[in-house]
Amino acid sequence: MKENKQKIRVYDAIMGSGKTHDAIERMRNYLEIGQKFIYITPFLSEIDRVKNSFKNNEVFTPLNMDEKGSGKYIVESNLIDENENIDLNAKKSYKYLNKSAQFLKMASQGKSIISTHSLFISLKKEDLSSFHDYILILDEVVTPLKIIKVGAKDIGILKNQELVLINQETNEVKFIDDDYNDAAFRGVKTLCKNNTVFYLDKYFFAWVFPVEIFKEFKEIQILTYLFEGSLLSAYFKIYSFQYDMIRKDSHEELLRFKQLLNIYGGSPNKVIGLNSYSKTWIYNLSKNDARKITDATSNIFKRIFKTKSHENGYTTFKDFNKKLAGKGYTKGFIPINARASNEFKDIKSMAYLGNRYYDPQINSFFRERGVELNEDLWALSELIQWIWRGCIREKKEMNLYIPSLRMRRLLCDWLDGKYIISNDLKITA
């Protein structure tokens, strides 16, 4: 595959190291020289914080109907009256534009924009022409692939009734019946028409973010940590994008973090097997075994860490948060994928009751295209992001209980500097 020569810079540094501050300074410089940019942040709550770093009307953001600001309506005038005569005095009406439409309108007008991950990944192939000469700044990686369970029976119907065509070489799915409008597969038709979709197996399709949109940008900057473990890194390798890594890790910094973390090492950690606390492992837990885990966790919070219930936080997979909730920490649930949030900065003791792996279908998708995922690095980055929701983000001492042997080893290896790599790396698929 031909190599993409586009400029992509990955600012790879731990949370709190100033990546966003530095990006804001670069954006101020872009405004001075007339360079357009789009800044994409994970959460709505971050938009105002970043936008407030600029003067009024320097950068713009899509608005809800009830939010104050311009650009959310278009004016419609019906100049033809009921008798089909031209009425120059016709009253104007205002139509609300949804956020995607506002975003594309702003881009067509050459405005610099701040918006969210969810809006960005909703873009379609046909939208790419709006982003020529823009610099894209991604605060944290977006997820460029999603697994969609369609079901063996429905996929069989789609193929047998010749509603879709599956490319035998690439497995890309095309919906070929333009006249089809039944409710049964209307969603599949819309998905295939607006996005890149691949057939995985008899149960699953994969949605992939249109690579044409990334190609359209003048430059891409990514603010993240441990980028090489992300799906976006693997996605770039599939399409032969070259990117420069700019890193700030140091053994001295990791030593400071190590001194702040009190990682529990007692007997409740002695669970056999690297897969303990994975999604499947927790699903198969009996009520009795789940109770043993919650009792042990409660005891550690109360007798070992000696913190109060409002100072305790825990996580596990969303479907099992009640199964592993226990006395003294039930109200302290922090989503396992929590990131870029200050909401839990006063939490002093945290229990990570999980063990992260990619879905098998995601592994299969990339492996079929010659890219091996770095699953351990991804799991480590997810763990670090979660830990940094607690008080360590304020450079305060924090207690940590990680009963999964694999996750605990990954964290300890990271703190010992085993994942530090050279700065200014140029990586090509």
Summary of the structure (lengths in Angstrom):
residues: 429
radius of gyration: 24.7
end to end distance: 9.6
largest distance: 85.7
contacts: 1272
relative contact order: 0.14
helix: 38%
strand: 20%
